[in-house]
Each structure stands twice: as C-alpha cells, then as structure tokens.
Amino acid sequence: MRKAFYQLHGAVLLAGFTGILGRLITLNELMIVFYRLFITAITMFFLFSLKKAIEKTSSRLKLQILLAAIFAASHWLTFYGAIKYANVSIALVCFALISFFTAVLEPVILQKKLDVAEMLLGLLTLLGVYIIFHFDSQYTTGIILGVISALLASLFPILNREILKKTNVQTLLVWQQSFGFIFIALLVPVYLQWDSEVRLLPTFADLCWLLVLSWFCSVWAFQLSGAALKKLSAFTVNLAFNLEPVYGILLAFVVYREDQLLNKWFYAGLSLILLALGLHMLLVKRRSSRQ
C-alpha cells in the first residue's frame, strides 16, 4: 500500500513538473505540443502494442475520441501559451479553475443534476483568479490563455469517461495522442502565416527536455497512476491529482524563484484557491465515507 502511495504522488509530481519544462523549452507553445504528442503517441503505441492492449474501435467511437483529442491538444496549447505569456505560477493558478468549469459543464453535457456545493467551491476558485487578474494586469494575456486552458481541460475528461465505457484506457490514449498530434500538425501552417519566424526545429537541449516531458511526465506518469489505481481507490487517486497545481507552483518557486516576481494579490487569490481545494477534498471525502 505504501508503494502505491509513492507511485501516486510520483505521478502527480511529474504532472506538476510539466509547467517547469514548458518554460525551460525555448520552442513556442505550438511546437512544444507538436513534439510532445508525436513522441508520446509513438511511445505509447509501441508499449501498448507489445502488451497487446490496443483494441479495435468503431468509426463512431474514433470520432468521439477525435473530439476529445482536439480539446486535449487545445488545452495543452493554451496552457503552454499561458506559461510563455505569463509564468508557470499564473498558468497553474488558472488551471485550478477546472473544478469550476467541470461543475458547470458536466451536468449540461451528461444531463445530470447540478452539484450546488461544487458550484460554490468553483465560484470561490473563480474569485481567487479574479483577484489576481484585477490587481495585476501585467499578465493579462497569460491569464486569459490560462482560463481558456482550464475550460478545455474540463471538457475532455468528461468525454473520456463516456469513451472508457466502450474501450480500455490504453486504446483511448493511443488514439487520443495520435489524433491530437494530427490536429496540432494542421495548425502549423496557420501559425507560420501569423508568425513566419516560428522556429520549427528544437535545439539539442530542447530535444532532451521534450523527451523528458513525453517519456516521464506523460508515459511514465500514466504508468505510475495506473499502477497506484490497482491498489488505491479512484477517489484517492483523483484527490491526489487535485494537488497538481500546488506541486507545480512550489516547483516554480524553487526552480525559477517566481515567488519574487509576484505581488501580494497573487497570494491573496492563491489562498482562496487553496481554501476551495481543501474544502473540496473534505467534501469528496465525506461523500465517499457515506457511500
């Protein structure tokens, strides 16, 4: 059981490290996602093919995966854009808005009852982001991209839950990464029309960090969380992944000393977001105990 907890928090820490690498890699946001999806898709296809875990899927299901893949790829695109136009901490604070958007969109998409408690906690998170945005306008573009990123991040897991009723997670991941790569590849000419000076090829250092991002923060993180899920409940795993923005912000403070770049309103907004996160953990734990 202890090993499972280590595996779980290792996966969360690796997920939180993606923001650090997003700032470290000198390519723009589009090319970061382009290479990340390309490397991850090939690696997952190779690993899951060896395990014979990839199932045949219908054309209808592939269309559903394609839609989820577009949302997922767009999420990463705007997430790394938020890092480039602001910083890691701002991007991860905005990422915490996923709880608000999920509380709003999940009942609409799945036609289920609105959860008032989750909605209120989401609004508390929204207030935290508003405080940061209202009193610190230097990161306006980055915050807007971060909010869009959180919106997109709330959409594809909702779709994935429905898709996983019809296939296994390995099949979903391989097709989703592949479709996401194709979508981003189609955007490259659009970016070149907008900015002809976009650098397409990574430096050697960028390539090394892209391999770390793809193999460790994507493939290995999935393997760790999957192994932990065999021993721990889905509730415990989901609860731990709520800590991803916290881990990422702490890493940004240590690695880039971003704590020196942020004003008191950032910490005021962050405090509200952490309060909402803590209350949400208590709420989910209470409901799980009742069940």
C-alpha positions as CSV (number, residue, x, y, z in Angstrom):
1,M,0.0,0.0,0.0
2,R,2.8,2.4,0.9
3,K,4.4,1.7,-2.5
4,A,1.1,2.6,-4.2
5,F,1.0,6.0,-2.4
6,Y,4.6,6.7,-3.5
7,Q,3.7,5.8,-7.1
8,L,0.6,8.0,-7.0
9,H,2.4,11.1,-5.7
10,G,5.2,10.5,-8.0
11,A,2.7,10.7,-10.9
12,V,1.3,13.9,-9.5
13,L,4.7,15.4,-9.1
14,L,5.6,14.5,-12.7
15,A,2.4,16.1,-13.9
16,G,3.2,19.3,-11.9
17,F,6.7,19.3,-13.5
18,T,5.2,19.9,-17.0
19,G,4.9,23.6,-16.3
20,I,8.6,23.8,-15.4
21,L,9.6,22.2,-18.6
22,G,7.2,24.4,-20.6
23,R,9.2,27.4,-19.6
24,L,12.6,25.6,-19.9
25,I,12.0,24.6,-23.6
26,T,12.7,27.5,-25.9
27,L,10.2,26.5,-28.6
28,N,6.9,28.3,-28.8
29,E,3.7,26.7,-27.3
30,L,2.6,25.1,-30.6
31,M,5.9,23.3,-31.3
32,I,6.1,22.1,-27.7
33,V,2.8,20.4,-28.0
34,F,3.6,19.1,-31.5
35,Y,6.7,17.3,-30.4
36,R,5.2,16.2,-27.1
37,L,2.2,14.5,-28.8
38,F,4.4,13.0,-31.5
39,I,6.9,11.4,-29.1
40,T,4.1,10.3,-26.7
41,A,1.9,8.8,-29.4
42,I,4.8,6.7,-30.9
43,T,6.0,5.5,-27.4
44,M,2.5,4.6,-26.2
45,F,1.7,2.7,-29.5
46,F,5.0,0.7,-29.1
47,L,4.5,-0.1,-25.5
48,F,0.8,-0.9,-25.6
49,S,1.2,-3.0,-28.9
50,L,3.8,-5.1,-27.1
51,K,1.3,-5.8,-24.3
52,K,-1.5,-6.3,-27.0
53,A,-3.6,-3.8,-25.1
54,I,-4.9,-1.8,-28.1
55,E,-8.4,-2.8,-29.0
56,K,-10.3,-2.4,-32.3
57,T,-12.7,0.5,-32.3
58,S,-15.6,1.6,-34.4
59,S,-15.6,4.7,-36.6
60,R,-18.2,6.2,-34.4
61,L,-16.0,5.8,-31.3
62,K,-13.0,7.2,-33.2
63,L,-15.0,10.3,-33.9
64,Q,-15.7,10.7,-30.2
65,I,-12.0,10.2,-29.4
66,L,-11.1,12.8,-32.1
67,L,-13.3,15.4,-30.5
68,A,-11.8,14.7,-27.1
69,A,-8.3,14.8,-28.7
70,I,-8.9,18.3,-30.1
71,F,-10.0,19.6,-26.7
72,A,-7.0,17.9,-25.0
73,A,-4.5,19.3,-27.6
74,S,-6.0,22.7,-27.5
75,H,-5.8,22.6,-23.7
76,W,-2.0,21.9,-23.8
77,L,-1.6,24.6,-26.5
78,T,-3.2,27.3,-24.4
79,F,-1.6,26.0,-21.2
80,Y,1.9,26.4,-22.6
81,G,0.8,29.7,-24.2
82,A,-0.1,30.9,-20.7
83,I,3.4,30.0,-19.4
84,K,5.1,31.8,-22.3
85,Y,2.9,35.0,-21.9
86,A,2.9,35.0,-18.1
87,N,4.7,32.4,-16.0
88,V,4.3,28.9,-14.6
89,S,2.6,30.0,-11.4
90,I,-0.1,32.1,-13.2
91,A,-0.8,29.2,-15.6
92,L,-1.2,26.7,-12.8
93,V,-3.4,29.0,-10.7
94,C,-5.7,29.4,-13.7
95,F,-5.6,25.6,-14.2
96,A,-7.3,25.3,-10.8
97,L,-10.5,26.7,-12.5
98,I,-11.0,23.3,-13.9
99,S,-13.2,22.5,-10.9
100,F,-15.5,25.5,-11.6
101,F,-15.9,24.6,-15.3
102,T,-16.4,20.9,-14.6
103,A,-19.2,21.8,-12.0
104,V,-20.9,23.9,-14.7
105,L,-20.4,21.8,-17.9
106,E,-20.6,18.2,-16.6
107,P,-24.3,18.5,-15.7
108,V,-25.1,20.1,-19.1
109,I,-23.1,17.5,-21.2
110,L,-24.2,14.4,-19.2
111,Q,-27.6,15.7,-18.3
112,K,-27.2,15.2,-14.6
113,K,-28.2,17.3,-11.6
114,L,-26.2,20.4,-10.8
115,D,-24.0,19.9,-7.8
116,V,-24.6,23.2,-5.8
117,A,-21.7,22.6,-3.3
118,E,-19.1,22.0,-6.2
119,M,-20.5,25.0,-8.0
120,L,-20.0,27.3,-4.9
121,L,-16.4,26.0,-4.5
122,G,-15.8,26.6,-8.1
123,L,-17.0,30.2,-7.7
124,L,-14.6,30.6,-4.8
125,T,-11.8,29.5,-7.1
126,L,-13.0,31.9,-9.8
127,L,-12.9,34.7,-7.2
128,G,-9.3,33.9,-6.4
129,V,-8.3,34.1,-10.1
130,Y,-10.3,37.4,-10.4
131,I,-8.4,39.0,-7.5
132,I,-5.1,38.1,-9.2
133,F,-6.3,39.3,-12.6
134,H,-7.9,42.5,-11.3
135,F,-5.0,43.8,-9.3
136,D,-2.2,42.6,-11.5
137,S,-2.8,43.4,-15.2
138,Q,0.8,42.7,-16.5
139,Y,-0.1,39.1,-17.1
140,T,-3.5,39.7,-18.8
141,T,-2.8,37.6,-22.0
142,G,-1.3,34.8,-20.0
143,I,-4.3,34.7,-17.6
144,I,-6.8,34.7,-20.5
145,L,-5.0,31.8,-22.1
146,G,-4.8,30.0,-18.7
147,V,-8.6,30.4,-18.2
148,I,-9.3,29.0,-21.7
149,S,-6.9,26.2,-20.9
150,A,-8.8,25.3,-17.8
151,L,-12.1,25.4,-19.7
152,L,-10.7,23.0,-22.3
153,A,-9.2,20.8,-19.6
154,S,-12.6,20.3,-18.0
155,L,-14.2,19.1,-21.3
156,F,-12.0,16.2,-22.5
157,P,-12.1,14.2,-19.2
158,I,-15.9,14.4,-19.3
159,L,-15.8,13.0,-22.8
160,N,-13.2,10.4,-21.8
161,R,-15.4,9.0,-19.1
162,E,-18.1,8.2,-21.7
163,I,-15.5,6.8,-24.1
164,L,-14.0,4.5,-21.5
165,K,-17.4,2.8,-21.2
166,K,-16.7,1.4,-24.7
167,T,-12.9,0.7,-24.7
168,N,-9.9,0.5,-22.4
169,V,-7.7,3.3,-21.4
170,Q,-4.7,2.2,-23.5
171,T,-6.7,2.3,-26.7
172,L,-8.1,5.7,-25.7
173,L,-4.6,7.2,-25.0
174,V,-3.0,5.9,-28.2
175,W,-5.8,7.3,-30.5
176,Q,-6.1,10.5,-28.5
177,Q,-2.4,11.3,-28.6
178,S,-2.3,10.4,-32.3
179,F,-5.4,12.5,-33.3
180,G,-4.1,15.3,-31.1
181,F,-0.8,15.3,-33.0
182,I,-2.6,15.4,-36.4
183,F,-4.7,18.4,-35.2
184,I,-1.6,20.3,-34.0
185,A,0.3,19.5,-37.2
186,L,-2.6,21.0,-39.2
187,L,-2.2,24.2,-37.2
188,V,1.5,24.6,-38.0
189,P,0.8,26.3,-41.4
190,V,-1.7,28.6,-39.7
191,Y,1.0,29.7,-37.2
192,L,3.5,30.2,-40.0
193,Q,1.1,32.6,-41.7
194,W,0.7,34.5,-38.4
195,D,4.4,34.4,-37.5
196,S,6.8,33.4,-40.2
197,E,9.7,33.4,-37.7
198,V,8.3,30.5,-35.7
199,R,11.2,28.1,-35.0
200,L,10.2,24.6,-36.1
201,L,13.2,22.5,-35.1
202,P,14.3,22.1,-31.4
203,T,17.8,22.6,-30.2
204,F,19.6,19.6,-28.8
205,A,18.8,20.8,-25.3
206,D,15.1,21.3,-26.2
207,L,15.0,17.8,-27.7
208,C,16.3,16.3,-24.4
209,W,13.7,18.2,-22.4
210,L,11.0,17.2,-24.8
211,L,11.9,13.6,-24.3
212,V,11.7,14.1,-20.5
213,L,8.4,15.8,-20.9
214,S,7.0,13.0,-23.1
215,W,8.5,9.9,-21.5
216,F,8.5,10.9,-17.9
217,C,5.7,13.5,-17.5
218,S,3.3,11.7,-19.9
219,V,4.1,8.0,-20.4
220,W,5.7,7.2,-17.0
221,A,3.2,9.4,-15.1
222,F,0.4,7.3,-16.7
223,Q,2.1,4.1,-15.8
224,L,2.6,5.2,-12.1
225,S,-1.0,6.4,-11.7
226,G,-2.3,3.2,-13.4
227,A,-0.2,1.0,-11.0
228,A,-1.4,3.0,-8.0
229,L,-5.0,2.6,-9.1
230,K,-4.7,-1.2,-8.7
231,K,-4.1,-0.7,-5.0
232,L,-5.9,2.5,-4.2
233,S,-9.4,3.7,-4.8
234,A,-10.3,6.0,-7.7
235,F,-11.3,8.6,-5.0
236,T,-7.8,8.6,-3.6
237,V,-6.2,9.0,-7.0
238,N,-8.5,11.8,-8.1
239,L,-8.0,13.6,-4.7
240,A,-4.2,13.4,-5.1
241,F,-4.3,14.9,-8.6
242,N,-6.0,18.0,-7.2
243,L,-2.6,18.8,-5.7
244,E,-1.0,19.1,-9.2
245,P,-1.2,22.9,-9.3
246,V,0.2,23.1,-5.8
247,Y,3.2,20.9,-6.6
248,G,3.8,22.9,-9.9
249,I,3.7,26.3,-8.2
250,L,6.1,25.1,-5.4
251,L,8.4,23.8,-8.1
252,A,8.3,27.1,-10.0
253,F,9.1,28.9,-6.7
254,V,12.1,26.7,-6.1
255,V,13.5,26.4,-9.7
256,Y,12.6,29.9,-11.1
257,R,12.1,31.9,-7.9
258,E,8.8,33.1,-9.3
259,D,7.8,34.0,-5.7
260,Q,10.0,37.1,-6.2
261,L,8.0,38.2,-9.3
262,L,4.5,38.0,-7.8
263,N,2.7,40.6,-5.7
264,K,0.5,40.3,-2.6
265,W,-2.7,39.9,-4.7
266,F,-1.4,36.7,-6.2
267,Y,-1.0,35.2,-2.8
268,A,-4.4,36.5,-1.7
269,G,-6.0,34.9,-4.8
270,L,-4.0,31.7,-4.3
271,S,-5.1,31.5,-0.7
272,L,-8.8,31.5,-1.8
273,I,-8.0,28.8,-4.4
274,L,-6.2,26.6,-1.8
275,L,-9.1,27.1,0.6
276,A,-11.5,25.9,-2.2
277,L,-9.2,23.0,-2.9
278,G,-9.1,22.0,0.8
279,L,-12.9,22.3,1.2
280,H,-13.4,20.2,-2.0
281,M,-11.2,17.5,-0.6
282,L,-13.2,17.4,2.6
283,L,-16.5,17.3,0.7
284,V,-15.4,14.4,-1.6
285,K,-14.1,12.5,1.4
286,R,-17.3,13.0,3.3
287,R,-19.4,11.8,0.4
288,S,-17.1,8.8,-0.1
289,S,-17.4,7.8,3.6
290,R,-21.2,7.9,3.3
291,Q,-21.2,5.7,0.3
